[in-house]
Amino acid sequence: MHGIREDERKAYAESGFFVREAVFESAELEGLRAAAERVVARAEQAARAVPPTDPARVYAIDGNRYVEIERATVQLEHAPTSSTIRVVEPFHPLDVELDRLIGDPRIIDPVCGVLGETKVALWTDKLNLKRPREGSGFRWHQDSPYWGHACNHCDRLPNVMITLDDADRENGCFRLIPGSHRRGFLPGLADGTRLGPLFTDPAHFDAEQQWLAEVPAGSLVFFDSHIVHGSEPNRSARARRAMVVTYQPPGHAMFKVEGTREFTLGN
């Protein structure tokens, strides 16, 4: 019922992504938004309890500020005085409703189609938060270089973005470069920073070809781990929250959490 269509399979192979708009209904979205905010509240409380002098759990890399809480990594907004959470990865251990979401057949069945499998496993998941007029952007990058040190099957890590709010260019919607996934790992920036190699060198793609995910809340964007993507800051008075869940073929352990989580087509 939710399986991949042939036009979607072709779009994923050629362009590196496809979209299903407004998959989740209003009542479901209200529950997912509430769950996301529960995750934020839980992460905020846990982060406050971490001693700020513990360098293993509170640290900064190139101005990006992180706190390691018990079951997730929290990234804060870049301003040194900000306590606003930007990313929580993974989110699924922090809320029962969101833990169920990652096995929803509306997500799993198309992912099985992308991978050509009847069963898939979870790789990782993260909650991206762009608060009104505060949410910062994400520079152009591929996901695969970030995971390459821990994974030898980066060609087989489909992502699914679940939009919790209407997304457009004003509130910093997701953007990608169609077809950029076909070139595999692209060179990063040699700018002398620690994170530079994880951001894609703009000489190797054409930003003018970008596609903007201006989609309604409750939409799903399926995209390849090699595709170049990013976003602009949220300049609006509206939130732009989204979850990104990454899957892999069965039999592989998760990225940041011990163990394996598998889901079967049609269940």
TIVEX-197628 format. One line per 5 residues: their letters; for each residue x, y, z of N, C-alpha, C. Coordinates in steps of 0.02 Angstrom, whole numbers, always signed. Each point is the difference from the previous one (the first is absolute). Example, Ala and Ser with C-alpha at 12.3 -4.5 7.8 and 13.67 -1.06 7.14 Angstrom:
as) +660,-284,+390,-45,+59,+0,+45,+60,+0 | -18,+53,-36,+42,+59,+3,-39,+55,+37
END
This chain:
mhgir) +41,-60,+0,-41,+60,+0,+43,+63,+0 | +55,-2,+38,+43,+58,+5,+65,-8,-39 | +5,-56,-37,+62,-15,-35,+20,+52,-52 | +63,-3,-20,+27,+48,-47,-31,-9,-70 | -15,+56,-33,-25,-2,-68,+59,+1,-49
ederk) -13,-20,-60,+55,-2,-49,+27,+69,-15 | -43,+51,-3,+25,+68,-13,+42,+25,+58 | -16,-21,+61,+41,+19,+58,+67,-36,-1 | +0,-63,-20,+62,-37,-4,+47,+32,-51 | -29,+20,-56,+39,+33,-53,+27,+67,+23
ayaes) -43,+39,+35,+21,+66,+24,+57,-7,+51 | -5,-50,+44,+52,-11,+50,+67,-18,-33 | -4,-42,-51,+61,-20,-35,+31,+58,-39 | -42,+39,-34,+26,+52,-45,+13,+66,+37 | -46,+21,+42,+6,+64,+34,+23,-5,+72
gffvr) -6,-59,+28,+23,-10,+69,-52,+13,+53 | -63,+11,-21,-52,+13,+50,-69,-7,-32 | -50,-7,+43,-70,+8,-20,-39,+23,+61 | -60,+25,-12,-40,+32,+52,-70,-30,+2 | -26,-9,+60,-71,-15,+10,-28,+55,+46
eavfe) -44,+40,-27,-25,+57,+38,-59,-18,+45 | -1,+32,+59,-57,-3,+47,-21,-72,+15 | +49,-42,+17,-14,-70,+17,-34,-6,+67 | +20,+42,+47,-29,-2,+68,-54,+54,+6 | -55,-19,+31,-57,+44,+7,+8,+47,+60
saele) -45,+48,+5,+6,+52,+51,+4,-27,+71 | -43,-47,+17,+0,-28,+67,+65,-36,+15 | +25,-37,-49,+64,-34,+9,+56,+50,+9 | -2,+53,-39,+52,+51,+5,+1,+34,+68 | -59,+12,+27,-3,+30,+67,+35,-45,+51
glraa) -11,-65,-6,+33,-47,+45,+75,-2,-10 | +22,+2,-63,+72,-2,-15,+35,+64,+23 | -33,+57,-9,+30,+63,+23,+6,+0,+77 | -52,-25,+33,+3,-3,+73,+56,-47,+23 | +8,-55,-36,+53,-47,+17,+69,+31,-11
aervv) +7,+37,-54,+64,+33,-14,+17,+50,+55 | -50,+36,+24,+13,+48,+53,+14,-35,+67 | -28,-59,+9,+18,-39,+60,+74,-20,-3 | +23,-19,-59,+70,-17,-9,+44,+60,+17 | -20,+59,-26,+39,+60,+14,+3,+14,+75
araeq) -58,-4,+33,-2,+14,+72,+44,-50,+38 | -4,-63,-19,+41,-51,+34,+74,+12,-13 | +17,+18,-62,+70,+13,-17,+26,+62,+37 | -42,+52,+4,+20,+61,+37,+14,-16,+73 | -44,-38,+31,+9,-18,+70,+64,-40,+10
aarav) +11,-49,-44,+60,-41,+6,+64,+41,-12 | -3,+46,-48,+58,+41,-15,+18,+46,+58 | -50,+26,+34,+13,+44,+57,+35,-38,+57 | -12,-65,+3,+30,-40,+54,+72,-20,-14 | +24,+11,-60,+69,-18,-18,+47,+53,+25
pptdp) +52,-17,+38,+48,+50,+24,+32,+36,-59 | -3,+66,-3,+27,+36,-57,+76,-5,-6 | +33,-25,+53,+72,-7,-3,+22,-70,-23 | -47,-42,-18,+16,-68,-23,+14,+3,-75 | +64,-2,-21,+16,+8,-71,-21,-58,-44
arvya) -13,-58,+31,-23,-57,-40,-74,+5,-18 | -37,+43,+37,-72,+5,-11,-24,+69,-21 | +41,+51,+12,-16,+68,-22,+59,+26,-39 | -10,+14,-64,+57,+19,-42,-24,+39,-61 | +47,+30,-34,-15,+38,-60,+50,-20,-54
idgnr) -25,-4,-62,+42,-14,-58,-15,+53,-52 | +49,+41,-16,-9,+53,-49,-61,+43,+14 | -13,+13,+63,-57,+43,+18,-65,-38,+9 | -3,-63,-19,-60,-41,+12,+5,-28,+71 | -51,+11,+40,+0,-19,+70,-42,-62,+13
yveie) +29,-48,+37,-32,-64,+11,-2,-17,+74 | -52,-39,+19,-5,-29,+67,-19,-73,-9 | +39,-45,+30,-17,-71,-2,-43,-16,+61 | -63,-17,-12,-43,-21,+55,-2,-76,+0 | -39,-29,+43,+4,-72,+11,-12,-41,-64
ratvq) -48,+19,-41,-19,-43,-56,+2,+37,-67 | +30,+59,-2,+1,+38,-63,+53,+54,+2 | +15,+26,-59,+43,+59,-7,-45,+60,-14 | +10,+54,+37,-38,+61,-9,+46,+53,-30 | -21,+31,-54,+37,+56,-29,-39,+64,+13
lehap) +34,+51,+25,-31,+63,+16,+10,+50,-57 | -42,+52,+0,+10,+53,-49,+69,+31,+11 | +28,+29,-53,+70,+19,-1,+19,+56,+47 | -46,+47,+14,+17,+57,+43,+24,-25,+68 | +57,+24,+24,+29,-27,+62,-47,+3,+60
tssti) -45,+49,+1,-46,+7,+57,-66,-36,-9 | -10,-31,-58,-64,-32,-15,-7,-67,+36 | -59,-13,+27,-15,-66,+28,-53,-36,-42 | -13,+27,-60,-50,-29,-44,+28,-61,-36 | -38,-54,+2,+22,-62,-32,-12,+4,-75
rvvep) +49,-22,-37,-2,+0,-73,-13,-70,-28 | +33,-51,+30,-6,-69,-23,+2,-47,+60 | -40,-53,-3,+5,-55,+48,+8,-64,-41 | +54,-37,+13,+13,-63,-37,+28,-52,+47 | -32,-59,+4,-65,-17,-28,-57,+25,+45
fhpld) -60,+3,-29,-58,+21,+40,-41,-59,+25 | +5,-58,-35,-48,-53,+14,+6,-29,+71 | +58,+2,+34,+1,-26,+69,-34,+46,+50 | -18,+61,-21,-24,+50,+47,-76,+7,+1 | -36,-36,-45,-73,+6,+0,-31,-61,-32
veldr) -49,-29,+34,-32,-62,-23,-36,+11,-67 | -35,+56,-8,-37,+12,-62,+47,+7,-59 | +56,+34,+8,+47,+7,-55,+38,-66,-13 | +7,-40,+52,+30,-66,-9,-45,-43,-45 | -66,+7,+8,-47,-37,-44,+3,+28,-71
ligdp) +9,+65,-7,-2,+31,-65,+51,-29,-48 | +59,-17,+24,+53,-24,-45,-17,-67,-32 | -51,-34,+26,-22,-63,-30,-65,+6,-38 | -25,+61,-11,-63,+10,-35,+5,-26,-72 | -48,-42,-22,+3,-28,-68,+0,+52,-55
riidp) -27,+59,+13,+1,+53,-51,+72,+24,-14 | +44,-14,+47,+71,+15,-9,+38,-62,-20 | -12,-54,+36,+39,-62,-11,-10,-30,-69 | -63,-3,-23,-13,-34,-64,+36,+33,-59 | -3,+67,-7,+39,+30,-54,+75,-9,+7
vcgvl) +25,+1,+63,+72,-10,+10,+20,-71,-20 | -42,-49,+16,+13,-68,-24,+5,-2,-76 | -44,+39,-33,+2,+3,-72,+64,+32,-26 | +24,+53,+34,+62,+32,-20,+58,-49,+3 | +2,-39,+55,+56,-46,+10,-10,-68,-33
getkv) -61,-13,-24,-13,-65,-30,+1,-56,+51 | -24,+15,+61,+0,-48,+55,-71,-9,+27 | -11,-55,+34,-64,-11,+34,+5,+18,+74 | +60,+18,+21,+12,+20,+69,+56,+52,+0 | -5,+50,+43,+52,+51,+6,+17,+11,+73
alwtd) +58,+29,+13,+22,+15,+67,+9,+75,+9 | -5,+23,+61,+12,+70,+16,+75,+14,+3 | +22,+54,-30,+69,+23,+6,+4,+55,+54 | -37,+55,-11,-2,+54,+50,-61,+43,-12 | -12,+47,+45,-56,+47,-7,+17,+64,+37
klnlk) -25,+55,-24,+13,+64,+33,-59,+47,-8 | -8,+41,+51,-51,+52,+0,+34,+66,-15 | -20,+33,-55,+27,+65,-19,-50,+54,+19 | +23,+51,+35,-43,+53,+25,+22,+67,-28 | -46,+36,-30,+14,+68,-21,-52,+45,+32
rpreg) +19,+28,+56,-45,+43,+36,-10,+66,-38 | -57,+33,+10,-14,+62,-37,+56,+52,+9 | +25,+25,-56,+51,+53,-3,+65,-18,+35 | +7,-62,+21,+60,-20,+37,+35,-60,-31 | -39,-43,-33,+28,-61,-27,+51,+13,-54
sgfrw) +60,-24,+10,+54,+11,-48,-4,-48,-58 | +39,+14,-52,+0,-42,-59,+48,-58,+6 | -2,-45,-50,+47,-55,-6,+36,+9,-66 | +66,+5,+3,+40,+10,-61,-6,-61,-46 | +15,+10,-65,-4,-54,-49,+45,-58,+23
hqdsp) -28,-60,+0,+38,-58,+21,-34,-64,-26 | +37,-54,+5,-27,-67,-9,-1,-34,+68 | -46,-46,+11,+0,-38,+63,+54,-54,+1 | +13,-29,-58,+44,-59,-3,+70,+12,+28 | +33,+58,-11,+67,+8,+29,-1,+0,+77
ywgha) -55,+23,+29,-6,+1,+73,-2,-71,+27 | -30,-46,-38,-8,-68,+23,+53,-48,-25 | +42,+22,-47,+46,-45,-33,+48,-37,+47 | +18,+32,+56,+47,-32,+46,-31,-58,+38 | -67,-2,+1,-35,-51,+40,-41,-48,-42
cnhcd) +2,+8,-66,-44,-38,-43,+33,-15,-67 | -4,-62,-23,+29,-17,-65,-54,-11,-53 | -62,+23,+15,-54,-6,-49,-37,+67,-6 | +39,+54,-6,-30,+67,-4,-43,+10,-62 | +9,-42,-52,-43,+4,-59,-71,-26,+15
rlpnv) -9,-29,+58,-63,-34,+16,-31,+28,+65 | -1,+66,+5,-26,+33,+60,-52,+52,-20 | -60,-21,-21,-51,+49,-19,-26,+39,+60 | -8,+65,-10,-27,+45,+51,-74,+14,-14 | -38,+12,+53,-69,+23,-6,-9,+60,+45
mitld) -17,+57,-29,-16,+59,+40,-76,+4,+9 | -21,+8,+63,-71,+9,+17,-9,+72,+22 | -38,+39,-38,-9,+70,+16,-56,+8,+52 | +15,+36,+54,-50,+12,+52,-36,+66,-9 | +28,+44,-41,-30,+66,-13,+2,+13,-75
dadre) -44,+42,-24,+4,+22,-70,+69,+29,-11 | +31,-18,-56,+68,+22,-13,+3,+41,-64 | +37,+56,+2,+10,+41,-58,+66,+37,+7 | +17,+40,-49,+66,+33,+2,+6,+49,+57 | -56,+29,+22,+4,+49,+54,+19,-32,+67
ngcfr) -23,-61,+13,+18,-31,+64,+56,-51,-7 | +40,+7,-53,+61,-39,-6,-10,-72,-21 | -41,-11,-52,-16,-68,-21,+63,-38,-24 | -6,-65,+2,+50,-47,-25,+12,+13,-75 | +63,-4,-22,+18,+9,-70,+48,-55,-20
lipgs) -3,-20,-63,+47,-51,-24,+18,+13,-72 | +53,-34,-22,+24,+6,-69,-17,-64,-37 | -53,+0,-41,-21,-62,-35,+58,-30,-40 | +6,-66,+5,+51,-36,-39,+69,+0,+29 | +13,+39,+53,+68,+4,+28,+21,-66,+33
hrrgf) -48,-42,+17,+16,-64,+33,+36,-48,-47 | -7,+10,-65,+28,-48,-47,+76,+2,-2 | +30,+50,+30,+73,+6,+0,+32,-27,+64 | -40,-29,+44,+27,-29,+61,+29,+52,+47 | +52,-18,+36,+32,+46,+46,+32,+58,-38
lpgla) -18,+61,+18,+30,+59,-32,+50,+32,+48 | +49,+37,-27,+50,+31,+43,-31,+50,+48 | +28,+2,+61,-21,+49,+49,+43,+63,-4 | -12,+45,+46,+37,+63,+2,+68,-8,+34 | +51,+24,-32,+67,+0,+30,+12,+70,+28
dgtrl) -37,+17,+53,+3,+68,+27,+36,+4,+67 | +31,-55,+21,+37,-1,+62,-41,-12,+62 | -66,-9,-7,-42,-14,+58,-9,-75,+8 | -23,-20,+59,-11,-72,+11,-60,-26,-39 | -52,+41,-5,-61,-22,-33,+1,+13,-76
gplft) +46,+41,-23,+2,+18,-71,-5,-58,-48 | +37,-55,+12,-4,-57,-47,-69,-31,-6 | -45,+14,+49,-68,-27,-3,-48,+44,-39 | +22,+60,-19,-41,+45,-41,+24,-3,-72 | -46,-7,-46,+18,-14,-70,+30,+62,-34
dpahf) +55,-10,-33,+33,+53,-37,-47,+24,-56 | -19,+64,-1,-48,+25,-49,+25,-4,-72 | +64,-12,-10,+26,-8,-67,-23,-65,-33 | -30,-44,+40,-18,-66,-25,-75,-10,-8 | -39,+54,+4,-72,-4,-15,-23,+70,-19
daeqq) -58,+3,-31,-28,+64,-23,-59,+19,+45 | +12,+48,+44,-53,+21,+47,-60,+30,-35 | +10,+23,-62,-56,+29,-37,-52,-52,-18 | +18,-64,+3,-45,-55,-17,-40,-24,+60 | +5,+33,+57,-31,-24,+61,-76,-5,-6
wlaev) -26,-50,+35,-73,-10,+7,-19,+15,+72 | -52,+40,+10,-23,+19,+67,-60,-42,+20 | +5,-29,+59,-54,-42,+26,-54,+44,+32 | -35,+37,-41,-56,+42,+24,-62,-44,+1 | -7,-37,+55,-52,-51,+6,-41,+11,+63
pagsl) -62,-25,+2,-41,+9,+60,+23,-45,+57 | -21,+17,+59,+13,-42,+59,-27,-71,-12 | +36,-48,+27,-21,-70,-8,+25,-32,-63 | +43,+33,-37,+27,-28,-62,+63,-42,+15 | +16,-44,-48,+59,-42,+4,+45,+15,-60
vffds) +64,+13,+14,+49,+8,-53,+51,-57,+8 | +2,-44,-49,+47,-56,+0,+61,+22,-41 | +61,-4,+30,+58,+24,-37,+63,-42,+15 | +43,-3,-49,+61,-41,+2,+52,+31,+47 | +40,-42,+33,+50,+25,+47,+57,+37,-34
hivhg) +8,-10,-66,+53,+36,-37,-24,+67,-28 | -65,+15,+3,-24,+60,-32,+23,+62,+39 | +21,+52,-36,+21,+62,+31,-63,+38,+22 | -1,+21,+64,-59,+33,+26,+19,+49,+55 | -47,+41,+20,+10,+49,+53,-63,+40,+10
sepnr) +7,+58,+33,-58,+43,+12,+24,+69,+20 | -44,+49,-7,+13,+68,+21,-27,+11,+70 | +20,+55,+34,-29,+15,+66,-75,+12,-4 | -32,-7,+57,-71,+16,+5,-8,+75,+12 | -22,+35,-50,-8,+73,+6,-73,+20,+14
sarar) -42,-49,+11,-71,+13,+9,-19,-2,+74 | -64,+13,+13,-27,-5,+68,-31,-68,+12 | +13,-47,-44,-29,-67,+4,+55,-52,+13 | -18,-53,+36,+48,-54,+12,+8,-42,-64 | +59,-32,-5,+10,-49,-54,+35,-60,+31
ramvv) -41,-47,+24,+25,-60,+32,-6,-59,-47 | +49,-44,+3,-2,-60,-41,+40,-56,+33 | -18,-60,-16,+38,-59,+22,+30,-33,-62 | +61,-24,+7,+32,-38,-54,+18,-69,+28 | -26,-52,-31,+14,-69,+20,+38,-34,-56
tyqpp) +54,-34,+18,+43,-33,-50,-3,-75,+11 | -10,-36,-54,-6,-73,+2,+59,-32,-36 | +2,-66,+4,+54,-39,-31,-25,-71,-12 | +38,-40,-37,-21,-70,-9,-1,-36,+68 | -38,-54,+5,-5,-36,+64,+67,-31,+19
ghamf) +5,-14,+65,+60,-34,+25,+55,+45,+23 | -11,+66,-2,+51,+48,+21,-22,+37,+63 | +48,+15,+43,-14,+35,+63,-11,+74,-13 | -31,+33,+50,-12,+72,-5,+65,+39,+9 | -3,+64,-17,+59,+43,+1,+19,+22,+70
kvegt) -46,+30,+38,+17,+28,+65,-28,-40,+58 | -39,-51,-13,-32,-39,+52,+19,-73,-9 | +14,-35,+53,+17,-70,-6,-60,-41,-23 | +14,-52,-38,-53,-46,-21,-25,+13,-70 | -49,-40,-20,-29,+3,-67,-75,+8,+6
reftl) -29,+44,-42,-73,+9,-5,-20,-15,-71 | -43,-49,-10,-20,-19,-67,-76,+5,-8 | -21,+14,-62,-70,+9,-17,-15,-37,-64 | -59,-30,-4,-17,-43,-57,-52,+33,-45 | +8,-8,-64,-47,+25,-50,-70,-24,+15
gn) -48,+48,-1,-70,-18,+8,-25,-7,+70 | +44,+9,+50,-22,-6,+70,-14,+68,+32
END
